[in-house]
Amino acid sequence: MRSSFTFEYFVYPALCSLFNLYYPEKSNKVVKLTYYFIHTSIISFFEIIAVKYTNLIKYNNWTWYWSFITIWLTYYVSRIYHRWFYKSRSINNRIF
């Protein structure tokens, strides 16, 4: 299995960090869904461009919408982890 080391281990984790850092926590659900959609769409858009105009990415039994879905899910999982991590940290700060 060949994948882009730079994207998988540096760029995407940095984008997930930015996603969580600027997440609109106190907004309504429509704004939150739009936030997910925009972040996921930007990555998917650049992937579609890379597939179409370069030889950097070659799909084998994969399409752009699978990338969109998996990116959305990983953003969601990173958001759950972020909330869990900082929730337990704030509880520990109150105790100590």
Chimera marker file (.cmm) of the C-alpha trace (Angstrom):
<marker_set name="trace">
<marker id="1" x="0.000" y="0.000" z="0.000" r="1" g="1" b="0" radius="0.5"/>
<marker id="2" x="1.491" y="3.282" z="-1.097" r="1" g="1" b="0" radius="0.5"/>
<marker id="3" x="0.249" y="6.539" z="0.344" r="1" g="1" b="0" radius="0.5"/>
<marker id="4" x="1.559" y="10.040" z="0.668" r="1" g="1" b="0" radius="0.5"/>
<marker id="5" x="3.686" y="10.167" z="3.800" r="1" g="1" b="0" radius="0.5"/>
<marker id="6" x="3.651" y="13.946" z="3.945" r="1" g="1" b="0" radius="0.5"/>
<marker id="7" x="-0.121" y="14.228" z="3.654" r="1" g="1" b="0" radius="0.5"/>
<marker id="8" x="-1.004" y="11.361" z="5.991" r="1" g="1" b="0" radius="0.5"/>
<marker id="9" x="1.452" y="12.189" z="8.766" r="1" g="1" b="0" radius="0.5"/>
<marker id="10" x="1.930" y="15.972" z="8.594" r="1" g="1" b="0" radius="0.5"/>
<marker id="11" x="-0.640" y="17.856" z="6.503" r="1" g="1" b="0" radius="0.5"/>
<marker id="12" x="-3.838" y="16.032" z="7.476" r="1" g="1" b="0" radius="0.5"/>
<marker id="13" x="-3.105" y="15.966" z="11.228" r="1" g="1" b="0" radius="0.5"/>
<marker id="14" x="-2.334" y="19.687" z="11.028" r="1" g="1" b="0" radius="0.5"/>
<marker id="15" x="-5.645" y="20.284" z="9.237" r="1" g="1" b="0" radius="0.5"/>
<marker id="16" x="-7.466" y="18.250" z="11.912" r="1" g="1" b="0" radius="0.5"/>
<marker id="17" x="-5.821" y="20.397" z="14.568" r="1" g="1" b="0" radius="0.5"/>
<marker id="18" x="-6.950" y="23.575" z="12.833" r="1" g="1" b="0" radius="0.5"/>
<marker id="19" x="-10.415" y="22.095" z="12.396" r="1" g="1" b="0" radius="0.5"/>
<marker id="20" x="-10.703" y="21.480" z="16.141" r="1" g="1" b="0" radius="0.5"/>
<marker id="21" x="-9.052" y="24.746" z="17.107" r="1" g="1" b="0" radius="0.5"/>
<marker id="22" x="-11.553" y="26.896" z="15.212" r="1" g="1" b="0" radius="0.5"/>
<marker id="23" x="-14.598" y="24.631" z="15.602" r="1" g="1" b="0" radius="0.5"/>
<marker id="24" x="-17.755" y="26.725" z="16.260" r="1" g="1" b="0" radius="0.5"/>
<marker id="25" x="-18.616" y="25.024" z="19.553" r="1" g="1" b="0" radius="0.5"/>
<marker id="26" x="-21.410" y="27.381" z="20.604" r="1" g="1" b="0" radius="0.5"/>
<marker id="27" x="-23.096" y="27.659" z="17.202" r="1" g="1" b="0" radius="0.5"/>
<marker id="28" x="-26.203" y="25.859" z="16.016" r="1" g="1" b="0" radius="0.5"/>
<marker id="29" x="-26.199" y="22.529" z="14.167" r="1" g="1" b="0" radius="0.5"/>
<marker id="30" x="-26.478" y="24.081" z="10.719" r="1" g="1" b="0" radius="0.5"/>
<marker id="31" x="-23.306" y="26.103" z="11.247" r="1" g="1" b="0" radius="0.5"/>
<marker id="32" x="-21.503" y="23.032" z="12.596" r="1" g="1" b="0" radius="0.5"/>
<marker id="33" x="-22.562" y="20.884" z="9.625" r="1" g="1" b="0" radius="0.5"/>
<marker id="34" x="-21.509" y="23.661" z="7.250" r="1" g="1" b="0" radius="0.5"/>
<marker id="35" x="-18.136" y="23.814" z="9.005" r="1" g="1" b="0" radius="0.5"/>
<marker id="36" x="-17.658" y="20.063" z="8.506" r="1" g="1" b="0" radius="0.5"/>
<marker id="37" x="-18.785" y="20.335" z="4.883" r="1" g="1" b="0" radius="0.5"/>
<marker id="38" x="-16.446" y="23.217" z="4.028" r="1" g="1" b="0" radius="0.5"/>
<marker id="39" x="-13.363" y="21.623" z="5.573" r="1" g="1" b="0" radius="0.5"/>
<marker id="40" x="-14.061" y="18.260" z="3.974" r="1" g="1" b="0" radius="0.5"/>
<marker id="41" x="-14.890" y="19.808" z="0.602" r="1" g="1" b="0" radius="0.5"/>
<marker id="42" x="-11.630" y="21.759" z="0.448" r="1" g="1" b="0" radius="0.5"/>
<marker id="43" x="-9.532" y="18.617" z="0.908" r="1" g="1" b="0" radius="0.5"/>
<marker id="44" x="-11.701" y="16.622" z="-1.502" r="1" g="1" b="0" radius="0.5"/>
<marker id="45" x="-11.524" y="19.393" z="-4.095" r="1" g="1" b="0" radius="0.5"/>
<marker id="46" x="-7.729" y="19.408" z="-4.083" r="1" g="1" b="0" radius="0.5"/>
<marker id="47" x="-7.711" y="15.622" z="-4.302" r="1" g="1" b="0" radius="0.5"/>
<marker id="48" x="-10.039" y="15.683" z="-7.323" r="1" g="1" b="0" radius="0.5"/>
<marker id="49" x="-7.765" y="18.253" z="-8.995" r="1" g="1" b="0" radius="0.5"/>
<marker id="50" x="-4.701" y="16.097" z="-8.238" r="1" g="1" b="0" radius="0.5"/>
<marker id="51" x="-6.367" y="12.996" z="-9.673" r="1" g="1" b="0" radius="0.5"/>
<marker id="52" x="-7.575" y="14.747" z="-12.794" r="1" g="1" b="0" radius="0.5"/>
<marker id="53" x="-4.552" y="16.854" z="-13.727" r="1" g="1" b="0" radius="0.5"/>
<marker id="54" x="-1.549" y="15.034" z="-12.257" r="1" g="1" b="0" radius="0.5"/>
<marker id="55" x="-0.238" y="11.518" z="-11.836" r="1" g="1" b="0" radius="0.5"/>
<marker id="56" x="0.209" y="11.958" z="-8.094" r="1" g="1" b="0" radius="0.5"/>
<marker id="57" x="-2.903" y="9.955" z="-7.195" r="1" g="1" b="0" radius="0.5"/>
<marker id="58" x="-4.277" y="6.924" z="-8.996" r="1" g="1" b="0" radius="0.5"/>
<marker id="59" x="-7.547" y="5.423" z="-7.814" r="1" g="1" b="0" radius="0.5"/>
<marker id="60" x="-8.053" y="1.652" z="-7.712" r="1" g="1" b="0" radius="0.5"/>
<marker id="61" x="-11.678" y="0.923" z="-6.762" r="1" g="1" b="0" radius="0.5"/>
<marker id="62" x="-11.932" y="4.325" z="-5.072" r="1" g="1" b="0" radius="0.5"/>
<marker id="63" x="-13.748" y="7.526" z="-5.976" r="1" g="1" b="0" radius="0.5"/>
<marker id="64" x="-13.858" y="11.068" z="-4.683" r="1" g="1" b="0" radius="0.5"/>
<marker id="65" x="-16.980" y="10.508" z="-2.602" r="1" g="1" b="0" radius="0.5"/>
<marker id="66" x="-15.268" y="7.723" z="-0.610" r="1" g="1" b="0" radius="0.5"/>
<marker id="67" x="-12.555" y="10.226" z="0.218" r="1" g="1" b="0" radius="0.5"/>
<marker id="68" x="-15.190" y="12.776" z="1.202" r="1" g="1" b="0" radius="0.5"/>
<marker id="69" x="-16.926" y="10.288" z="3.516" r="1" g="1" b="0" radius="0.5"/>
<marker id="70" x="-13.725" y="9.037" z="5.151" r="1" g="1" b="0" radius="0.5"/>
<marker id="71" x="-12.388" y="12.553" z="5.677" r="1" g="1" b="0" radius="0.5"/>
<marker id="72" x="-15.718" y="13.576" z="7.217" r="1" g="1" b="0" radius="0.5"/>
<marker id="73" x="-15.597" y="10.558" z="9.542" r="1" g="1" b="0" radius="0.5"/>
<marker id="74" x="-12.023" y="11.186" z="10.615" r="1" g="1" b="0" radius="0.5"/>
<marker id="75" x="-12.869" y="14.832" z="11.357" r="1" g="1" b="0" radius="0.5"/>
<marker id="76" x="-15.794" y="13.587" z="13.437" r="1" g="1" b="0" radius="0.5"/>
<marker id="77" x="-13.616" y="11.094" z="15.336" r="1" g="1" b="0" radius="0.5"/>
<marker id="78" x="-10.957" y="13.742" z="15.941" r="1" g="1" b="0" radius="0.5"/>
<marker id="79" x="-13.681" y="16.052" z="17.260" r="1" g="1" b="0" radius="0.5"/>
<marker id="80" x="-14.939" y="13.377" z="19.659" r="1" g="1" b="0" radius="0.5"/>
<marker id="81" x="-11.402" y="12.740" z="20.868" r="1" g="1" b="0" radius="0.5"/>
<marker id="82" x="-10.748" y="16.472" z="21.253" r="1" g="1" b="0" radius="0.5"/>
<marker id="83" x="-13.892" y="16.931" z="23.361" r="1" g="1" b="0" radius="0.5"/>
<marker id="84" x="-13.057" y="13.888" z="25.496" r="1" g="1" b="0" radius="0.5"/>
<marker id="85" x="-9.434" y="14.917" z="26.033" r="1" g="1" b="0" radius="0.5"/>
<marker id="86" x="-10.154" y="18.497" z="27.052" r="1" g="1" b="0" radius="0.5"/>
<marker id="87" x="-13.178" y="17.528" z="29.122" r="1" g="1" b="0" radius="0.5"/>
<marker id="88" x="-11.108" y="15.151" z="31.263" r="1" g="1" b="0" radius="0.5"/>
<marker id="89" x="-8.348" y="17.756" z="31.489" r="1" g="1" b="0" radius="0.5"/>
<marker id="90" x="-10.706" y="20.446" z="32.775" r="1" g="1" b="0" radius="0.5"/>
<marker id="91" x="-12.111" y="18.035" z="35.366" r="1" g="1" b="0" radius="0.5"/>
<marker id="92" x="-8.572" y="17.214" z="36.550" r="1" g="1" b="0" radius="0.5"/>
<marker id="93" x="-7.714" y="20.909" z="36.838" r="1" g="1" b="0" radius="0.5"/>
<marker id="94" x="-10.703" y="21.460" z="39.124" r="1" g="1" b="0" radius="0.5"/>
<marker id="95" x="-9.716" y="18.545" z="41.351" r="1" g="1" b="0" radius="0.5"/>
<marker id="96" x="-6.087" y="19.549" z="41.728" r="1" g="1" b="0" radius="0.5"/>
<link id1="1" id2="2" r="1" g="1" b="0" radius="0.2"/>
<link id1="2" id2="3" r="1" g="1" b="0" radius="0.2"/>
<link id1="3" id2="4" r="1" g="1" b="0" radius="0.2"/>
<link id1="4" id2="5" r="1" g="1" b="0" radius="0.2"/>
<link id1="5" id2="6" r="1" g="1" b="0" radius="0.2"/>
<link id1="6" id2="7" r="1" g="1" b="0" radius="0.2"/>
<link id1="7" id2="8" r="1" g="1" b="0" radius="0.2"/>
<link id1="8" id2="9" r="1" g="1" b="0" radius="0.2"/>
<link id1="9" id2="10" r="1" g="1" b="0" radius="0.2"/>
<link id1="10" id2="11" r="1" g="1" b="0" radius="0.2"/>
<link id1="11" id2="12" r="1" g="1" b="0" radius="0.2"/>
<link id1="12" id2="13" r="1" g="1" b="0" radius="0.2"/>
<link id1="13" id2="14" r="1" g="1" b="0" radius="0.2"/>
<link id1="14" id2="15" r="1" g="1" b="0" radius="0.2"/>
<link id1="15" id2="16" r="1" g="1" b="0" radius="0.2"/>
<link id1="16" id2="17" r="1" g="1" b="0" radius="0.2"/>
<link id1="17" id2="18" r="1" g="1" b="0" radius="0.2"/>
<link id1="18" id2="19" r="1" g="1" b="0" radius="0.2"/>
<link id1="19" id2="20" r="1" g="1" b="0" radius="0.2"/>
<link id1="20" id2="21" r="1" g="1" b="0" radius="0.2"/>
<link id1="21" id2="22" r="1" g="1" b="0" radius="0.2"/>
<link id1="22" id2="23" r="1" g="1" b="0" radius="0.2"/>
<link id1="23" id2="24" r="1" g="1" b="0" radius="0.2"/>
<link id1="24" id2="25" r="1" g="1" b="0" radius="0.2"/>
<link id1="25" id2="26" r="1" g="1" b="0" radius="0.2"/>
<link id1="26" id2="27" r="1" g="1" b="0" radius="0.2"/>
<link id1="27" id2="28" r="1" g="1" b="0" radius="0.2"/>
<link id1="28" id2="29" r="1" g="1" b="0" radius="0.2"/>
<link id1="29" id2="30" r="1" g="1" b="0" radius="0.2"/>
<link id1="30" id2="31" r="1" g="1" b="0" radius="0.2"/>
<link id1="31" id2="32" r="1" g="1" b="0" radius="0.2"/>
<link id1="32" id2="33" r="1" g="1" b="0" radius="0.2"/>
<link id1="33" id2="34" r="1" g="1" b="0" radius="0.2"/>
<link id1="34" id2="35" r="1" g="1" b="0" radius="0.2"/>
<link id1="35" id2="36" r="1" g="1" b="0" radius="0.2"/>
<link id1="36" id2="37" r="1" g="1" b="0" radius="0.2"/>
<link id1="37" id2="38" r="1" g="1" b="0" radius="0.2"/>
<link id1="38" id2="39" r="1" g="1" b="0" radius="0.2"/>
<link id1="39" id2="40" r="1" g="1" b="0" radius="0.2"/>
<link id1="40" id2="41" r="1" g="1" b="0" radius="0.2"/>
<link id1="41" id2="42" r="1" g="1" b="0" radius="0.2"/>
<link id1="42" id2="43" r="1" g="1" b="0" radius="0.2"/>
<link id1="43" id2="44" r="1" g="1" b="0" radius="0.2"/>
<link id1="44" id2="45" r="1" g="1" b="0" radius="0.2"/>
<link id1="45" id2="46" r="1" g="1" b="0" radius="0.2"/>
<link id1="46" id2="47" r="1" g="1" b="0" radius="0.2"/>
<link id1="47" id2="48" r="1" g="1" b="0" radius="0.2"/>
<link id1="48" id2="49" r="1" g="1" b="0" radius="0.2"/>
<link id1="49" id2="50" r="1" g="1" b="0" radius="0.2"/>
<link id1="50" id2="51" r="1" g="1" b="0" radius="0.2"/>
<link id1="51" id2="52" r="1" g="1" b="0" radius="0.2"/>
<link id1="52" id2="53" r="1" g="1" b="0" radius="0.2"/>
<link id1="53" id2="54" r="1" g="1" b="0" radius="0.2"/>
<link id1="54" id2="55" r="1" g="1" b="0" radius="0.2"/>
<link id1="55" id2="56" r="1" g="1" b="0" radius="0.2"/>
<link id1="56" id2="57" r="1" g="1" b="0" radius="0.2"/>
<link id1="57" id2="58" r="1" g="1" b="0" radius="0.2"/>
<link id1="58" id2="59" r="1" g="1" b="0" radius="0.2"/>
<link id1="59" id2="60" r="1" g="1" b="0" radius="0.2"/>
<link id1="60" id2="61" r="1" g="1" b="0" radius="0.2"/>
<link id1="61" id2="62" r="1" g="1" b="0" radius="0.2"/>
<link id1="62" id2="63" r="1" g="1" b="0" radius="0.2"/>
<link id1="63" id2="64" r="1" g="1" b="0" radius="0.2"/>
<link id1="64" id2="65" r="1" g="1" b="0" radius="0.2"/>
<link id1="65" id2="66" r="1" g="1" b="0" radius="0.2"/>
<link id1="66" id2="67" r="1" g="1" b="0" radius="0.2"/>
<link id1="67" id2="68" r="1" g="1" b="0" radius="0.2"/>
<link id1="68" id2="69" r="1" g="1" b="0" radius="0.2"/>
<link id1="69" id2="70" r="1" g="1" b="0" radius="0.2"/>
<link id1="70" id2="71" r="1" g="1" b="0" radius="0.2"/>
<link id1="71" id2="72" r="1" g="1" b="0" radius="0.2"/>
<link id1="72" id2="73" r="1" g="1" b="0" radius="0.2"/>
<link id1="73" id2="74" r="1" g="1" b="0" radius="0.2"/>
<link id1="74" id2="75" r="1" g="1" b="0" radius="0.2"/>
<link id1="75" id2="76" r="1" g="1" b="0" radius="0.2"/>
<link id1="76" id2="77" r="1" g="1" b="0" radius="0.2"/>
<link id1="77" id2="78" r="1" g="1" b="0" radius="0.2"/>
<link id1="78" id2="79" r="1" g="1" b="0" radius="0.2"/>
<link id1="79" id2="80" r="1" g="1" b="0" radius="0.2"/>
<link id1="80" id2="81" r="1" g="1" b="0" radius="0.2"/>
<link id1="81" id2="82" r="1" g="1" b="0" radius="0.2"/>
<link id1="82" id2="83" r="1" g="1" b="0" radius="0.2"/>
<link id1="83" id2="84" r="1" g="1" b="0" radius="0.2"/>
<link id1="84" id2="85" r="1" g="1" b="0" radius="0.2"/>
<link id1="85" id2="86" r="1" g="1" b="0" radius="0.2"/>
<link id1="86" id2="87" r="1" g="1" b="0" radius="0.2"/>
<link id1="87" id2="88" r="1" g="1" b="0" radius="0.2"/>
<link id1="88" id2="89" r="1" g="1" b="0" radius="0.2"/>
<link id1="89" id2="90" r="1" g="1" b="0" radius="0.2"/>
<link id1="90" id2="91" r="1" g="1" b="0" radius="0.2"/>
<link id1="91" id2="92" r="1" g="1" b="0" radius="0.2"/>
<link id1="92" id2="93" r="1" g="1" b="0" radius="0.2"/>
<link id1="93" id2="94" r="1" g="1" b="0" radius="0.2"/>
<link id1="94" id2="95" r="1" g="1" b="0" radius="0.2"/>
<link id1="95" id2="96" r="1" g="1" b="0" radius="0.2"/>
</marker_set>
